[in-house]
């Protein structure tokens, strides 16, 4: 339904151990062991979350079976958990019921664009020489001319930033991490009229989520975990009255996020 496919799935990032956030792993892993094959799968989460997931998979789904694909469990703490090509993933603790709750920050590396027109004017041939300049190295042309990166690279462009919180009872400890994010994905389980109930169960309201987005100067707010007790239009109205650039997510929604550009919803092919 998402149009993405299983083959691209190599890592699963969990925010906390509550069943409404981990039960789906049972069906997913069962699918991988019977129908779809992956080379390996790594599941990230707090220690208590991973312990519960292991019990779910080993005692309920697999029950003595050894899956064809290896499953790795990566316990996380605050800080960098993955460095990819041109991006990184960080975690930070959040407040919800129970221990070991984490949010995730995805950050594209800052970069300086290569100015092809300047390179052409300087006689720099297409090929590895340009790659060296992008990496910050100087090169010497065949005529002896020395070209430095400063001669062909533009100003630094800040990389795209996305923050995903999962369930949370507070926003103040999220604020510093969400500053200037392109997208903030957070919950809106309750409306403001039930703020005390929200706090009792470790959640926030749509208004609180919108205030966080406003105060953090994010570009787009995506709301999740919306209770069926409310009409979607009421949740949207409460949030957009504070932060107009708000979207209520639905299962399988797919968005394209680029720095400085509008959020684009991608329809499955």
C-alpha positions in Angstrom: 0.0 0.0 0.0 2.9 2.4 0.7 4.5 1.7 -2.7 7.9 1.5 -1.0 8.3 -2.3 -0.7 10.0 -4.5 1.8 13.5 -4.7 0.3 14.4 -1.2 1.4 13.6 -2.0 5.0 16.8 -2.7 7.0 16.2 -0.8 10.2 13.2 -0.2 12.5 13.3 2.6 15.1 11.1 2.3 18.1 10.1 5.1 20.4 8.8 3.1 23.4 7.4 -0.3 24.5 3.7 0.2 24.5 1.8 -2.5 22.6 0.1 -0.1 20.2 3.6 0.8 18.9 5.2 -2.7 18.8 2.5 -5.3 18.1 2.8 -4.8 14.4 6.3 -6.2 14.5 4.8 -9.6 15.0 3.0 -9.7 11.7 5.9 -8.0 10.0 8.5 -10.5 11.1 6.2 -13.4 10.4 5.9 -12.1 6.8 9.6 -11.9 6.5 10.0 -15.5 7.7 7.4 -16.9 5.3 7.1 -14.7 2.2 9.5 -11.8 1.9 13.2 -12.3 2.5 15.6 -9.7 3.9 19.3 -10.1 4.3 19.0 -8.8 7.9 17.0 -6.5 10.1 18.1 -4.2 13.0 15.6 -3.0 15.6 16.6 0.1 17.6 15.0 1.1 21.0 15.5 1.6 24.7 16.6 -1.4 26.7 13.1 -2.0 28.2 11.5 -1.7 24.7 13.8 -4.2 23.2 13.3 -6.7 26.0 9.5 -6.5 25.4 10.0 -6.9 21.6 12.2 -9.9 22.1 9.6 -11.6 24.2 7.0 -10.8 21.6 9.0 -12.2 18.7 10.6 -15.2 20.4 7.7 -16.4 22.6 4.8 -15.5 20.4 5.8 -15.2 16.8 8.8 -17.5 16.3 8.3 -19.9 19.2 11.5 -21.8 18.8 12.0 -21.1 15.1 15.2 -19.5 13.8 14.3 -17.0 11.1 16.2 -17.1 7.8 17.3 -13.5 8.3 19.3 -12.4 11.3 17.6 -10.0 13.6 19.8 -7.6 15.6 18.7 -5.5 18.6 20.5 -2.2 19.1 19.9 -0.6 22.5 20.0 3.2 22.2 21.0 6.1 24.5 20.9 9.8 23.9 23.2 10.8 21.0 24.3 9.6 17.6 23.1 6.1 16.7 23.7 6.0 12.9 25.9 7.8 10.5 24.8 7.3 6.9 26.1 8.7 3.6 25.2 12.3 3.8 23.0 12.1 6.9 22.8 11.0 10.5 20.3 9.8 13.1 20.3 11.0 16.7 18.1 10.1 19.6 17.0 12.0 22.7 14.9 11.0 25.7 11.3 12.1 26.1 8.8 11.8 28.9 6.0 9.2 28.6 4.7 6.5 30.9 7.4 4.0 31.8 11.1 4.1 31.2 13.3 4.3 28.1 11.3 6.5 25.8 13.1 8.1 22.9 12.5 10.5 20.0 14.5 10.6 16.8 16.2 13.4 14.9 17.2 12.9 11.3 19.7 15.4 9.9 21.0 15.7 6.4 24.6 16.9 6.4 25.2 20.6 5.6 26.9 20.9 2.2 28.2 23.5 -0.3 26.9 23.2 -3.8 29.3 22.7 -6.7 29.1 25.6 -9.1 29.4 23.9 -12.5 29.4 27.1 -14.4 32.5 28.4 -12.5 34.2 25.0 -13.0 33.6 25.2 -16.7 35.0 28.7 -16.9 38.1 27.6 -15.1 38.6 24.7 -17.4 38.1 21.9 -14.8 37.2 18.7 -16.7 34.3 16.6 -15.7 35.4 13.6 -13.6 37.2 12.8 -10.4 38.8 16.2 -10.2 35.4 17.8 -9.4 34.7 15.1 -6.8 38.0 16.0 -5.0 37.0 19.7 -5.0 33.6 18.8 -3.5 35.4 16.9 -0.8 37.4 20.0 0.1 40.7 19.1 -1.7 42.6 21.4 -4.0 43.6 20.2 -7.4 46.2 21.1 -10.0 45.2 21.3 -13.7 47.3 20.1 -16.6 48.5 23.7 -17.2 49.7 24.0 -13.6 46.8 26.1 -12.4 45.9 25.4 -8.8 42.2 25.3 -8.1 40.9 25.5 -4.5 37.4 24.4 -3.3 36.6 28.1 -2.5 36.8 28.9 -6.2 34.0 26.5 -7.2 31.8 25.9 -4.1 28.9 28.0 -3.1 27.8 29.1 0.3 26.9 26.4 2.9 23.4 25.1 2.7 21.9 23.7 5.8 20.7 20.1 5.6 17.1 19.0 6.0 16.1 18.2 9.6 13.2 16.0 10.7 12.2 15.2 14.3 9.8 12.3 15.2 8.8 12.1 18.9 6.3 9.3 19.3 4.1 9.6 22.4 5.1 12.4 24.9 3.8 14.0 28.0 5.9 17.1 27.7 7.1 19.5 25.0 9.7 21.6 26.8 12.4 18.9 26.6 11.7 18.5 22.9 12.0 22.2 22.1 15.8 22.5 21.8 16.0 19.5 19.5 13.2 20.6 17.2 14.5 24.1 16.7 14.2 25.1 13.0 13.3 21.6 11.9 11.8 21.2 8.4 9.3 18.7 9.8 8.1 17.9 13.3 6.1 14.7 13.7 4.5 14.4 17.1 1.3 13.2 18.7 -2.0 14.9 19.3 -4.0 12.3 21.3 -6.3 14.8 23.0 -7.9 18.1 22.5 -7.2 21.1 24.8 -10.5 20.6 26.6 -9.1 17.4 28.1 -5.6 18.6 28.8 -5.7 17.3 32.4 -6.6 13.8 31.1 -3.9 14.0 28.6 -1.3 14.7 31.3 -2.6 11.9 33.4 -2.0 9.4 30.6 1.3 10.8 29.4 0.1 12.6 26.3 -0.3 16.1 24.9 -3.0 18.0 23.1 -3.2 19.2 19.6 -2.8 22.8 20.9 0.4 21.8 22.8 1.8 20.2 19.7 1.1 23.3 17.7 2.6 25.6 20.3 5.7 23.4 20.2 5.9 23.7 16.5 5.5 27.5 16.7 8.0 28.0 19.4 10.6 25.7 17.7 10.1 27.6 14.4 9.6 24.4 12.5 8.3 24.6 8.9 5.8 21.8 8.9 3.9 19.9 11.7 2.6 16.4 11.2 0.2 15.1 13.8 -0.1 11.4 14.6 -1.8 9.2 17.3 -5.1 11.1 17.0 -7.9 9.5 19.1 -11.0 8.3 17.3 -13.0 10.1 20.0 -12.5 13.3 18.1 -13.4 14.5 14.6 -10.3 15.0 12.5 -11.6 18.5 11.6 -11.7 19.5 15.3 -8.1 18.3 15.8 -7.0 20.2 12.7 -8.9 23.4 13.8 -7.3 23.4 17.2 -3.8 22.9 15.8 -4.0 25.3 12.8 -5.3 28.1 15.0 -1.8 28.1 16.5 0.3 26.7 13.7 -1.4 26.9 10.2 1.2 24.6 8.5 -0.3 21.4 10.1 -1.1 18.1 8.5 -2.9 15.1 10.2 -1.1 11.9 9.1 -2.8 8.8 8.0 -1.4 5.2 7.7 0.9 4.8 4.7 1.2 8.5 4.1 4.5 9.3 2.2 6.0 12.8 2.2 8.9 14.2 0.3 10.9 16.6 2.5 13.4 19.1 1.1 15.1 22.0 2.8 13.4 25.3 2.0 10.7 23.7 -0.1 7.0 22.9 0.6 6.2 19.5 2.0 5.0 17.2 -0.8 2.7 14.2 -0.3 3.8 11.4 -2.6 1.0 9.2 -4.0 1.9 5.4 -4.3 2.4 4.3 -7.9 
